[in-house]
Amino acid sequence: MSARGTDFLYKWISKHVPKTAVADVISVADLTEQLFADAKAAGISSNEIEEDTGSVYEAILDAIVHHDAGVDD
């Protein structure tokens, strides 16, 4: 289990997924690709992230769909 991978995912989402992001396939795929590139640059593998969180694509999609714009993070 990798707390480091999970922490990276959720911190990355909070910094890089705009509050105005739309939940279309291309936008989510682009964000997923960017996350994996940033993780690789930080020395974190995709397996390390996904072993605790499951699908990164689904985590990003969920963050976009369920973002409550009226609440400060």
C-alpha positions in Angstrom: 0.0 0.0 0.0 1.2 3.4 -0.8 0.2 6.4 1.2 2.6 8.4 -0.9 0.7 7.6 -4.1 -2.6 8.4 -2.6 -1.4 11.6 -1.1 0.1 12.6 -4.5 -3.2 11.9 -6.3 -5.4 13.9 -4.0 -3.0 16.8 -3.7 -2.5 16.9 -7.5 -6.3 16.9 -8.1 -6.8 19.8 -5.6 -4.1 21.8 -7.4 -4.7 20.9 -11.0 -8.3 20.2 -11.6 -10.0 23.5 -12.2 -13.3 24.2 -10.6 -14.7 24.9 -14.0 -13.5 21.6 -15.5 -16.1 19.7 -17.5 -16.6 16.0 -17.2 -16.1 15.1 -20.9 -13.9 12.1 -21.9 -11.2 14.1 -23.5 -10.8 16.6 -20.7 -10.6 13.8 -18.1 -8.2 11.8 -20.2 -5.9 14.8 -20.7 -5.9 15.5 -16.9 -5.1 11.8 -16.3 -2.2 11.8 -18.7 -0.9 15.0 -17.1 -1.2 13.5 -13.6 0.8 10.4 -14.6 3.5 12.6 -16.3 3.8 14.7 -13.1 3.9 11.6 -10.9 6.6 10.0 -13.1 8.7 13.2 -12.8 8.2 13.0 -9.0 9.4 9.3 -9.0 6.0 7.9 -8.3 4.7 5.0 -10.6 1.1 4.7 -11.8 0.9 1.4 -9.9 1.9 3.1 -6.7 -1.0 5.6 -7.2 -3.6 3.1 -8.3 -2.9 0.3 -5.8 -4.8 2.2 -3.1 -7.1 4.5 -5.1 -8.2 2.4 -8.1 -8.7 4.1 -11.4 -7.1 7.6 -11.6 -9.4 8.4 -14.4 -12.4 7.7 -12.2 -11.0 9.7 -9.3 -10.5 12.7 -11.5 -14.0 12.3 -13.0 -15.5 12.0 -9.6 -13.7 15.2 -8.4 -15.1 17.1 -11.3 -18.7 15.8 -11.0 -18.9 16.1 -7.3 -17.0 19.4 -6.8 -19.1 21.7 -4.7 -18.1 25.2 -6.0 -19.7 26.9 -2.9 -17.4 25.2 -0.4 -13.8 26.2 0.2 -11.3 23.3 0.0 
